[in-house]
């Protein structure tokens, strides 16, 4: 079930929410949470009920292992704790390996050794990477002694809570369990207003912005995959279209997840913070898929040794971490190379900083970082390595500068570039969602910002206040209503599309 579907917006969400509110108002927080758990399981089973069995087995296994680790720690059975921990990590990684990387492994073994191994057809369970990585982080925290016993209801709800279940954010148990365990969990009108506001913004980003510009990216990458005419102008238009498509697609999902959580009185962590405003690649990875970056930092990079060893080992650790991060995104060499390219970017960035250099100023740093990220998106989006190579050649002008076909479709091209310029303005000039609502701290770890207060603004500043900061007002209500209406209209006209990160 997609957040941007009529089934979700007009059936699942209202039924789930009003029953939750009813149970909550009756004074039974645990019953309300039990209902929320059942609704989240139904939400996951909507695609295919057999996926639910796999997820439930994973939850039961990791919960039992977590309890066993806690007992081993309490009784100082350190060797047994170590054995149980690494066995459980192996089981979790094997689950991902079989469903997500089985065909990739078999295909490469056959190509490398000339064998003819076969694997029966399997369909990857949705969100397997997210709910498995989340539980790996739980086991790691318990193993380190950072988490104690957790009720099964709360544990299961952290894993399955539908706003973050399919594509993140990857949450820590210490972030959500205290919220679920709070017997005074309150649902206030402020939460409803903030939650609906953020959800509508996210829906608008996905349906109106991301899905509209995606057509131009699809045309360009389809041409590259088929070896068709792809001139310099069309190639750059295509990759920039994808650059903003994935930005608003993932930003939209992140907003919708936070908005949905806030409706239920739960704050989810910020997962997206204007990454194209980054002044370096290091800064980019602090802003793009923040919770995944934190996971890779704490559970891959630091255990490998982090920066505690010499520069050479540190750079190796960076490369390994980013290669694994690329592989996490998909079972293909294009994703591995995408991760590797970002690993090289990070190594260069850290080495550059080590010798005390910078990119001159923030504006120049943003430009260099932005185009480095844009070029890397080619590998991320391309269907295969040959089509990626073809696309890179087109970006360099090897297949012509401006074909007659492009010139004949001048109006369509102008429309595309008008969209791109508009999206650039939104990305580089306007506040992001978290900044716009910063006075109300809409999420965990929200970025601090000087928000200002409406009553302190002079009449000539009110437009700036309205554009850059949200507060309850009829003006904002009308704007959000128009955004919601336009989004629903487009959903009615066009078939709703999956979020890009659903495939991971």
Secondary structure per residue as TSV (DSSP state, phi and psi in degrees):
chain	resnum	aa	ss	phi	psi
A	1	X	-	360.0	126.6
A	2	X	-	-93.0	144.3
A	3	X	T	-59.5	-31.4
A	4	X	T	-97.2	42.5
A	5	X	S	-124.6	153.5
A	6	X	H	-65.3	-33.8
A	7	X	H	-60.6	-40.3
A	8	X	I	-74.1	-48.5
A	9	X	I	-69.7	-38.8
A	10	X	I	-106.0	-7.5
A	11	X	I	-124.4	-66.1
A	12	X	I	-61.6	-51.7
A	13	X	H	-63.3	-50.8
A	14	X	H	-63.5	-40.8
A	15	X	H	-63.7	-48.5
A	16	X	H	-59.6	-43.3
A	17	X	H	-70.7	-46.5
A	18	X	H	-70.3	-34.5
A	19	X	H	-67.6	-40.3
A	20	X	H	-59.7	-46.1
A	21	X	H	-63.4	-41.2
A	22	X	H	-60.7	-49.1
A	23	X	H	-64.9	-38.4
A	24	X	H	-64.0	-43.7
A	25	X	H	-70.5	-23.2
A	26	X	T	-72.3	-8.0
A	27	X	T	95.2	7.4
A	28	X	-	-110.6	88.8
A	29	X	H	-63.7	-39.5
A	30	X	H	-65.2	-38.3
A	31	X	H	-65.1	-40.0
A	32	X	H	-63.0	-41.3
A	33	X	H	-68.6	-36.1
A	34	X	H	-62.4	-42.2
A	35	X	H	-62.0	-41.7
A	36	X	H	-63.7	-38.3
A	37	X	H	-63.4	-46.5
A	38	X	H	-61.8	-41.0
A	39	X	H	-64.6	-38.9
A	40	X	H	-66.0	-37.9
A	41	X	H	-66.4	-39.7
A	42	X	H	-63.3	-42.8
A	43	X	H	-57.0	-44.0
A	44	X	H	-70.2	-38.2
A	45	X	H	-74.3	-8.9
A	46	X	T	-57.8	-38.7
A	47	X	T	-70.4	-50.9
A	48	X	-	-161.7	116.3
A	49	X	H	-59.0	-27.1
A	50	X	H	-68.4	-24.0
A	51	X	H	-62.8	-32.4
A	52	X	H	-63.0	-36.0
A	53	X	H	-61.5	-42.2
A	54	X	H	-64.3	-44.7
A	55	X	H	-66.3	-42.6
A	56	X	H	-63.7	-39.1
A	57	X	H	-63.5	-40.6
A	58	X	H	-63.5	-42.8
A	59	X	H	-63.2	-47.3
A	60	X	H	-62.4	-44.7
A	61	X	H	-59.8	-49.9
A	62	X	H	-71.3	-32.3
A	63	X	H	-65.0	-44.5
A	64	X	H	-64.2	-43.3
A	65	X	H	-62.1	-41.3
A	66	X	H	-59.3	-44.0
A	67	X	H	-62.7	-40.1
A	68	X	H	-65.1	-40.1
A	69	X	H	-63.5	-39.2
A	70	X	H	-63.5	-41.4
A	71	X	H	-66.3	-40.8
A	72	X	H	-62.8	-38.9
A	73	X	H	-66.8	-41.3
A	74	X	H	-66.5	-33.4
A	75	X	T	-97.0	7.8
A	76	X	T	60.3	29.9
A	77	X	-	-87.2	74.2
A	78	X	H	-68.9	-38.5
A	79	X	H	-65.8	-44.9
A	80	X	H	-62.6	-40.8
A	81	X	H	-59.8	-42.8
A	82	X	H	-64.7	-42.7
A	83	X	H	-64.1	-46.4
A	84	X	H	-62.5	-42.3
A	85	X	H	-61.6	-51.6
A	86	X	H	-70.1	-30.8
A	87	X	H	-63.3	-43.8
A	88	X	H	-66.3	-39.9
A	89	X	H	-61.4	-41.0
A	90	X	H	-61.9	-40.8
A	91	X	H	-63.9	-44.5
A	92	X	H	-63.3	-44.7
A	93	X	H	-68.0	-32.7
A	94	X	H	-65.2	-36.9
A	95	X	H	-61.8	-48.0
A	96	X	H	-64.5	-43.0
A	97	X	H	-59.7	-41.1
A	98	X	H	-68.3	-51.1
A	99	X	H	-78.4	-35.2
A	100	X	H	-98.8	-32.0
A	101	X	H	-120.3	3.1
A	102	X	H	-57.8	-52.5
A	103	X	H	-64.6	-39.2
A	104	X	H	-61.1	-43.7
A	105	X	H	-65.7	-48.2
A	106	X	H	-61.8	-42.9
A	107	X	H	-61.6	-41.1
A	108	X	H	-75.8	-34.5
A	109	X	H	-63.3	-44.2
A	110	X	H	-62.7	-41.0
A	111	X	H	-68.9	-34.7
A	112	X	H	-79.4	-40.0
A	113	X	H	-110.4	-0.2
A	114	X	-	71.7	21.5
A	115	X	-	-84.3	175.5
A	116	X	-	-130.2	46.0
A	117	X	-	-66.8	144.1
A	118	X	-	-127.0	155.3
A	119	X	-	-135.6	134.7
A	120	X	-	-63.2	151.4
A	121	X	-	-66.3	129.3
A	122	X	-	-131.3	149.7
A	123	X	-	-107.9	126.6
A	124	X	-	-67.8	124.6
A	125	X	-	-60.2	137.3
A	126	X	T	-61.2	137.4
A	127	X	T	67.8	17.3
A	128	X	H	-60.9	-35.9
A	129	X	H	-65.9	-41.1
A	130	X	H	-68.9	-50.7
A	131	X	H	-74.0	-22.6
A	132	X	H	-77.1	-47.4
A	133	X	H	-60.5	-37.5
A	134	X	H	-62.2	-40.5
A	135	X	H	-77.2	-28.5
A	136	X	H	-62.7	-41.2
A	137	X	H	-64.1	-35.9
A	138	X	H	-62.3	-48.5
A	139	X	H	-62.0	-40.0
A	140	X	H	-64.5	-41.4
A	141	X	H	-67.7	-38.8
A	142	X	H	-66.3	-42.8
A	143	X	H	-58.9	-37.0
A	144	X	T	-79.6	-4.8
A	145	X	T	81.1	17.6
A	146	X	-	-90.3	-11.6
A	147	X	-	-130.9	143.5
A	148	X	-	-104.6	-164.1
A	149	X	-	-61.6	142.9
A	150	X	-	-128.0	138.3
A	151	X	-	-63.1	145.1
A	152	X	H	-61.4	-36.7
A	153	X	H	-60.2	-47.4
A	154	X	H	-68.4	-40.4
A	155	X	H	-60.3	-49.2
A	156	X	H	-63.8	-37.5
A	157	X	H	-70.7	-34.7
A	158	X	H	-60.3	-41.4
A	159	X	H	-71.0	-42.3
A	160	X	H	-101.2	-7.7
A	161	X	-	-47.7	113.3
A	162	X	H	-60.8	-29.3
A	163	X	H	-59.2	-31.9
A	164	X	H	-112.5	-0.2
A	165	X	H	-61.9	-44.4
A	166	X	T	-83.5	-39.6
A	167	X	T	-141.4	28.8
A	168	X	-	89.8	-179.2
A	169	X	-	-69.6	155.8
A	170	X	-	-77.2	113.3
A	171	X	-	-100.3	154.6
A	172	X	-	-95.9	146.8
A	173	X	H	-64.4	-34.0
A	174	X	H	-69.3	-13.1
A	175	X	H	-85.1	-40.5
A	176	X	H	-100.7	-35.5
A	177	X	H	-56.3	-45.4
A	178	X	H	-59.4	-31.6
A	179	X	H	-72.0	-43.2
A	180	X	H	-69.2	-33.0
A	181	X	H	-80.2	-9.4
A	182	X	-	-71.6	111.7
A	183	X	T	-68.3	-12.9
A	184	X	T	-104.4	25.8
A	185	X	-	-53.0	119.2
A	186	X	-	-109.9	142.7
A	187	X	-	-114.2	111.2
A	188	X	-	-109.1	160.3
A	189	X	H	-60.6	-31.0
A	190	X	H	-62.4	-41.8
A	191	X	H	-61.7	-40.8
A	192	X	H	-64.4	-45.5
A	193	X	H	-63.4	-46.2
A	194	X	H	-66.9	-44.0
A	195	X	H	-61.2	-46.6
A	196	X	H	-65.3	-38.7
A	197	X	H	-60.3	-49.6
A	198	X	H	-67.2	-38.8
A	199	X	H	-62.1	-44.4
A	200	X	H	-64.3	-40.8
A	201	X	H	-60.7	-45.4
A	202	X	H	-63.5	-41.1
A	203	X	H	-61.6	-42.9
A	204	X	H	-62.8	-44.4
A	205	X	I	-58.1	-44.2
A	206	X	I	-70.9	-53.8
A	207	X	I	-77.3	-44.5
A	208	X	I	-87.6	-42.0
A	209	X	I	-92.3	-58.5
A	210	X	I	-65.3	-49.0
A	211	X	H	-68.7	-29.8
A	212	X	H	-69.7	-45.5
A	213	X	H	-77.4	-16.6
A	214	X	H	-63.9	-26.7
A	215	X	H	-59.6	-41.1
A	216	X	H	-71.9	-36.3
A	217	X	H	-65.6	-41.6
A	218	X	H	-61.0	-43.8
A	219	X	H	-60.2	-45.0
A	220	X	H	-67.1	-45.3
A	221	X	H	-74.7	-28.6
A	222	X	H	-64.2	-41.7
A	223	X	H	-62.2	-41.1
A	224	X	H	-65.3	-40.7
A	225	X	H	-65.1	-32.8
A	226	X	H	-94.1	-1.5
A	227	X	T	70.0	25.8
A	228	X	-	-85.4	176.8
A	229	X	-	-58.9	123.5
A	230	X	-	-142.9	91.5
A	231	X	-	-80.2	174.1
A	232	X	H	-54.2	-47.5
A	233	X	H	-66.5	-44.0
A	234	X	H	-70.8	-35.7
A	235	X	H	-64.5	-46.9
A	236	X	H	-67.4	-36.6
A	237	X	H	-62.7	-38.1
A	238	X	H	-68.3	-45.6
A	239	X	H	-72.5	-34.4
A	240	X	H	-67.9	-34.6
A	241	X	H	-63.0	-43.7
A	242	X	H	-67.5	-36.2
A	243	X	H	-56.1	-43.0
A	244	X	H	-86.1	-25.1
A	245	X	H	-61.7	-51.7
A	246	X	H	-68.2	-31.5
A	247	X	H	-60.8	-54.7
A	248	X	H	-76.2	-26.1
A	249	X	H	-65.3	-50.9
A	250	X	H	-75.1	-37.8
A	251	X	H	-62.8	-41.0
A	252	X	H	-62.9	-45.6
A	253	X	H	-62.1	-44.2
A	254	X	H	-60.8	-41.2
A	255	X	H	-64.4	-45.3
A	256	X	H	-63.3	-38.8
A	257	X	H	-62.8	-47.5
A	258	X	H	-64.9	-41.3
A	259	X	H	-63.0	-42.5
A	260	X	H	-65.2	-42.0
A	261	X	H	-60.8	-42.3
A	262	X	H	-65.5	-31.6
A	263	X	H	-57.5	-34.2
A	264	X	T	-94.3	12.3
A	265	X	T	78.5	16.0
A	266	X	-	-112.7	130.7
A	267	X	-	-96.6	120.9
A	268	X	-	-94.4	157.6
A	269	X	B	-72.9	150.4
A	270	X	-	-62.9	135.7
A	271	X	-	-123.3	-2.3
A	272	X	-	-154.5	123.9
A	273	X	-	-142.4	75.5
A	274	X	-	43.9	60.6
A	275	X	G	-63.4	-25.4
A	276	X	G	-77.7	-4.1
A	277	X	G	-91.6	2.8
A	278	X	-	-62.8	142.7
A	279	X	S	-96.3	-1.6
A	280	X	S	-161.2	168.1
A	281	X	H	-66.5	-36.8
A	282	X	H	-57.4	-45.8
A	283	X	H	-65.1	-36.9
A	284	X	H	-58.2	-45.9
A	285	X	H	-76.8	-8.1
A	286	X	T	-85.2	-9.9
A	287	X	T	-116.7	-26.4
A	288	X	S	-97.4	127.9
A	289	X	S	41.3	62.7
A	290	X	H	-56.8	-42.1
A	291	X	H	-70.7	-31.9
A	292	X	H	-68.7	-42.3
A	293	X	H	-59.3	-41.6
A	294	X	H	-66.3	-38.3
A	295	X	H	-62.0	-49.1
A	296	X	H	-61.8	-36.2
A	297	X	I	-65.8	-50.5
A	298	X	I	-82.5	-27.0
A	299	X	I	-114.9	-2.7
A	300	X	I	-127.4	-60.6
A	301	X	I	-63.3	-50.7
A	302	X	H	-65.9	-45.1
A	303	X	H	-60.5	-28.5
A	304	X	H	-71.1	-14.4
A	305	X	T	127.1	-17.0
A	306	X	T	53.4	-132.3
A	307	X	T	-107.0	20.3
A	308	X	S	-78.6	-14.9
A	309	X	S	-102.1	-164.9
A	310	X	-	-70.9	170.6
A	311	X	H	-57.0	-40.6
A	312	X	H	-61.3	-46.2
A	313	X	H	-66.6	-36.9
A	314	X	H	-62.0	-43.7
A	315	X	H	-68.2	-35.1
A	316	X	H	-64.0	-42.7
A	317	X	H	-61.7	-40.1
A	318	X	H	-60.8	-45.3
A	319	X	H	-64.4	-45.1
A	320	X	H	-61.5	-43.5
A	321	X	H	-61.5	-45.4
A	322	X	H	-73.0	-32.2
A	323	X	H	-63.3	-42.8
A	324	X	H	-66.7	-36.8
A	325	X	H	-63.5	-38.9
A	326	X	H	-65.5	-43.2
A	327	X	H	-65.1	-33.0
A	328	X	H	-59.0	-34.5
A	329	X	H	-72.0	-22.4
A	330	X	-	177.7	151.2
A	331	X	S	-86.3	77.3
A	332	X	S	-163.9	152.4
A	333	X	H	-68.2	-25.2
A	334	X	H	-63.7	-39.2
A	335	X	H	-70.1	-38.5
A	336	X	H	-62.4	-45.1
A	337	X	H	-67.7	-34.6
A	338	X	H	-60.5	-46.9
A	339	X	H	-63.5	-40.4
A	340	X	H	-64.0	-38.9
A	341	X	H	-63.8	-42.3
A	342	X	H	-67.7	-31.0
A	343	X	H	-62.6	-42.7
A	344	X	H	-63.6	-43.6
A	345	X	H	-54.9	-46.7
A	346	X	H	-66.7	-39.7
A	347	X	H	-61.2	-47.0
A	348	X	H	-61.9	-42.6
A	349	X	H	-61.4	-47.3
A	350	X	H	-66.6	-40.7
A	351	X	H	-64.5	-39.2
A	352	X	H	-62.8	-42.8
A	353	X	H	-67.5	-33.8
A	354	X	H	-63.9	-31.5
A	355	X	T	-92.4	12.1
A	356	X	T	78.1	23.8
A	357	X	-	-103.4	159.8
A	358	X	-	-142.2	178.8
A	359	X	-	-86.9	18.6
A	360	X	S	96.0	-64.4
A	361	X	S	-153.1	169.6
A	362	X	H	-62.5	-39.8
A	363	X	H	-62.9	-46.5
A	364	X	H	-65.3	-39.1
A	365	X	H	-61.3	-40.3
A	366	X	H	-64.3	-41.3
A	367	X	H	-64.7	-48.5
A	368	X	H	-61.9	-45.4
A	369	X	H	-63.3	-44.3
A	370	X	H	-59.1	-48.2
A	371	X	H	-72.5	-28.3
A	372	X	H	-63.9	-42.3
A	373	X	H	-66.7	-41.7
A	374	X	H	-58.7	-47.3
A	375	X	H	-62.4	-37.7
A	376	X	H	-67.5	-29.0
A	377	X	H	-61.9	-22.8
A	378	X	H	-58.4	-46.6
A	379	X	H	-65.7	-38.0
A	380	X	H	-64.4	-40.1
A	381	X	H	-92.1	-26.7
A	382	X	-	-63.0	145.6
A	383	X	S	-72.3	-26.0
A	384	X	S	-157.5	169.2
A	385	X	H	-63.3	-44.3
A	386	X	H	-58.6	-40.8
A	387	X	H	-70.1	-31.2
A	388	X	H	-65.5	-43.8
A	389	X	H	-61.5	-43.5
A	390	X	H	-59.9	-41.1
A	391	X	H	-67.2	-43.1
A	392	X	H	-60.9	-39.7
A	393	X	H	-63.6	-37.9
A	394	X	H	-66.2	-37.9
A	395	X	H	-63.1	-28.4
A	396	X	T	-86.8	-2.6
A	397	X	T	88.8	12.7
A	398	X	T	-68.1	-19.5
A	399	X	T	-112.5	30.0
A	400	X	-	98.5	162.7
A	401	X	S	-97.0	-48.9
A	402	X	S	-147.9	103.1
A	403	X	-	-75.1	161.5
A	404	X	H	-62.8	-31.8
A	405	X	H	-63.3	-40.6
A	406	X	H	-67.4	-43.9
A	407	X	H	-61.7	-35.3
A	408	X	H	-70.2	-23.3
A	409	X	T	-104.4	42.3
A	410	X	H	-57.9	-40.9
A	411	X	H	-64.9	-42.0
A	412	X	H	-62.7	-41.5
A	413	X	H	-65.2	-41.9
A	414	X	H	-62.3	-39.0
A	415	X	H	-63.4	-42.0
A	416	X	H	-61.3	-48.5
A	417	X	H	-71.1	-27.2
A	418	X	H	-65.3	-41.4
A	419	X	H	-61.6	-45.4
A	420	X	H	-61.4	-42.4
A	421	X	H	-64.7	-39.5
A	422	X	H	-63.9	-42.5
A	423	X	H	-66.5	-37.3
A	424	X	H	-60.7	-41.5
A	425	X	H	-61.1	-42.8
A	426	X	H	-62.9	-44.4
A	427	X	H	-70.2	-44.8
A	428	X	H	-95.1	-15.5
A	429	X	T	-111.6	-48.9
A	430	X	S	-76.1	159.2
A	431	X	-	-68.4	150.1
A	432	X	-	-82.0	176.5
A	433	X	H	-60.2	-44.3
A	434	X	H	-65.8	-37.0
A	435	X	H	-69.3	-37.7
A	436	X	H	-63.8	-34.0
A	437	X	T	-108.8	21.7
A	438	X	G	-62.3	-27.3
A	439	X	G	-62.8	-20.4
A	440	X	G	-109.4	7.0
A	441	X	-	43.5	67.7
A	442	X	-	-70.7	-15.9
A	443	X	S	-144.6	168.9
A	444	X	B	-70.0	144.6
A	445	X	T	59.0	30.9
A	446	X	-	-60.7	142.8
A	447	X	-	-69.5	128.3
A	448	X	-	-68.8	142.0
A	449	X	-	-152.0	148.9
A	450	X	-	-77.8	103.6
A	451	X	-	-88.8	-30.9
A	452	X	-	78.0	169.7
A	453	X	-	-133.2	132.1
A	454	X	G	-52.8	-39.7
A	455	X	G	-69.0	-18.2
A	456	X	G	-90.9	-2.9
A	457	X	S	-88.3	139.8
A	458	X	-	-76.5	161.1
A	459	X	G	-52.5	-38.1
A	460	X	G	-72.7	-13.1
A	461	X	G	-96.0	-4.4
A	462	X	H	-65.8	-34.3
A	463	X	H	-64.9	-41.7
A	464	X	H	-61.6	-42.3
A	465	X	H	-60.4	-44.3
A	466	X	H	-66.3	-36.8
A	467	X	H	-77.1	-34.9
A	468	X	H	-105.3	-15.4
A	469	X	-	-141.2	135.4
A	470	X	-	-91.7	142.4
A	471	X	-	-154.2	153.0
A	472	X	S	-58.6	117.6
A	473	X	-	-158.3	158.5
A	474	X	H	-65.5	-34.1
A	475	X	H	-61.2	-48.2
A	476	X	H	-68.5	-34.1
A	477	X	H	-62.9	-42.8
A	478	X	H	-65.2	-43.4
A	479	X	H	-61.9	-46.0
A	480	X	H	-67.4	-35.7
A	481	X	H	-62.8	-40.9
A	482	X	H	-66.1	-40.5
A	483	X	H	-62.9	-42.1
A	484	X	H	-65.6	-43.3
A	485	X	H	-63.3	-44.1
A	486	X	H	-64.6	-40.5
A	487	X	H	-63.2	-45.3
A	488	X	H	-67.8	-35.1
A	489	X	H	-62.9	-45.5
A	490	X	H	-65.9	-34.6
A	491	X	H	-64.3	-35.2
A	492	X	H	-70.0	-37.9
A	493	X	H	-78.1	-45.4
A	494	X	S	-107.0	153.3
A	495	X	-	-72.6	133.6
A	496	X	-	-66.1	145.0
A	497	X	-	-113.7	153.8
A	498	X	-	-70.7	155.4
A	499	X	-	-73.7	145.7
A	500	X	G	-58.1	-40.6
A	501	X	G	-76.9	-0.3
A	502	X	G	-66.4	-26.4
A	503	X	G	-77.8	-5.2
A	504	X	-	-101.9	360.0
